[in-house]
Amino acid sequence: AQKVTQAQTEISVVEKEDVTLDCVYETRDTTYYLFWYKQPPSGELVFLIRRNSFDEQNEISGRYSWNFQKSTSSFNFTITASQVVDSAVYFCALSEYPGGNKLVFGAGTILRVKS
Amino acid sequence: DVKVTQSSRYLVKRTGEKVFLECVQDMDHENMFWYRQDPGLGLRLIYFSYDVKMKEKGDIPEGYSVSREKKERFSLILESASTNQTSMYLCASSPRASGSSYNEQFFGPGTRLTVL
């Protein structure tokens, strides 16, 4: 069965610090997708990134970067020079195959960025 | 701007009441999902639907049912609400997966349900 583990329940940093959110997954499928979502205080989950299992290239988008390593079944998310607006709950998720787009979510990591 | 809307942001009901949570999407998506979110547990899938009148159980369907009579609308029903169903309920939609392509889900703002 698929499983996603986000071991960090809550992280607090001071503005401008770099922070890495960990995500470890388990799956028997060779074809799968990994996702990161952000949930700000407003409650609505916002899609950040999708990565398929055949693409291990790291990705950078502004202050956000993602490190996908199949060898360790990890898909970690780094925010560089954090800002107060980054404060949110972040979820890592794995899509099943086949599964019609079903997602398995981790428990989430609460990130608090203090000014 | 694409949207998933949910009928209420906050809802308070009494034990034993029948509760309807409504979700509407305007993106013509085939797939729709209902999750509940609880602290420390992340999001857990209750039911999903990949077409009108079609439904499949997720990981925690007990105590819930769903209805999808129109493509844009997916309803979650608590037949007899209980206090352990107090939670945040999130609806999502996505286009149908094609081949090995998986699309992200788009989420509504959530309904925080309290059952007294």
Chai-1 contact restraints between the chains, C-beta under 6 A:
chainA,res_idxA,chainB,res_idxB,connection_type,confidence,min_distance_angstrom,max_distance_angstrom,comment,restraint_id
A,T31,B,S100,contact,1.0,0.0,6.0,A-B,restraint_1
A,Y33,B,Y102,contact,1.0,0.0,6.0,A-B,restraint_2
A,G43,B,P109,contact,1.0,0.0,6.0,A-B,restraint_3
A,G43,B,G110,contact,1.0,0.0,6.0,A-B,restraint_4
A,E44,B,F107,contact,1.0,0.0,6.0,A-B,restraint_5
A,E44,B,P109,contact,1.0,0.0,6.0,A-B,restraint_6
A,L45,B,F107,contact,1.0,0.0,6.0,A-B,restraint_7
A,F47,B,E104,contact,1.0,0.0,6.0,A-B,restraint_8
A,R50,B,E104,contact,1.0,0.0,6.0,A-B,restraint_9
A,S95,B,Y102,contact,1.0,0.0,6.0,A-B,restraint_10
A,G100,B,Y50,contact,1.0,0.0,6.0,A-B,restraint_11
A,N101,B,N31,contact,1.0,0.0,6.0,A-B,restraint_12
A,N101,B,S94,contact,1.0,0.0,6.0,A-B,restraint_13
A,N101,B,A97,contact,1.0,0.0,6.0,A-B,restraint_14
A,N101,B,Y102,contact,1.0,0.0,6.0,A-B,restraint_15
A,F105,B,G42,contact,1.0,0.0,6.0,A-B,restraint_16
A,F105,B,L43,contact,1.0,0.0,6.0,A-B,restraint_17
A,G106,B,G42,contact,1.0,0.0,6.0,A-B,restraint_18
A,A107,B,G40,contact,1.0,0.0,6.0,A-B,restraint_19
A,A107,B,G42,contact,1.0,0.0,6.0,A-B,restraint_20
A,G108,B,G42,contact,1.0,0.0,6.0,A-B,restraint_21
